[in-house]
Amino acid sequence: MQQVLWVGIGCKRGTSWQLIDWAIEQVFQENQLCQSAIAGIATIDTKASEVGLIELCNLRNLPLKTFSAQILRSVCVPNPAIITDYKVGTPSVAEAAAILAANLTASPFNSTEALEVKLLLPKQIFQLQGQSGAVTLAVAQASNMNITNC
């Protein structure tokens, strides 16, 4: 299966890799998406050292792409949030990061054919009662390929 899905993640500091993993599993199961199609995880650069994200990427053997708030801010998203803009300097982390990462995948420098990038799943917020942390997750697709039916 071709890896064409980028999972955009926003999370509270200290969120465990287990909660992030659970959120991904929930979204992919509910939407009948193949986890083997995940190309990587994308987020804001201030989360580059977030332990839960690093551990998840190591466990799943996925790259972690990060973007500055200034770059994320330039992406038009369907669900911008004023509170996110106030806290981190951009109205979107999960959706914008997923779109940007998928766009980089879809338009490699050596390609003559640009692939369509689309926000496959808009942001969703996950928390588990009794566990600290929260995850905002969005998924962007870097091609027109069918990514269901694992």
TADA-V325450 format. One record per backbone hydrogen bond with DSSP energy under -1.0 kcal/mol. NH is the residue of the N-H (numbers start at 1). CO is the residue of the C=O. Records with the same first field share a line. If there is no record, write none. Layout:
NH: CO + CO
This chain:
4: 2
5: 37
6: 140
7: 40
8: 138
9: 42
10: 136
12: 134
15: 12
20: 16
21: 17
22: 18
23: 19
24: 20
25: 21
26: 22
27: 23
28: 24
29: 25
30: 26
31: 27
32: 29
33: 28
34: 147
37: 34
38: 35
39: 5
40: 5
41: 63
42: 7
43: 65
45: 67
47: 44
48: 45
50: 47
54: 50
55: 51
56: 52
57: 53
58: 54
59: 55
60: 56
62: 57
65: 41
67: 43
72: 68
73: 69
74: 71
75: 72
81: 91
85: 81
86: 82
87: 83
88: 84
89: 85
97: 93
98: 94
99: 95
100: 96
101: 97
102: 98
103: 99
104: 100
105: 101
106: 102
107: 103
111: 108
115: 106
118: 141
120: 118 + 139
121: 139
124: 137
126: 135
131: 128
135: 126
136: 10
137: 124
138: 8
139: 121
140: 6
141: 118
142: 4
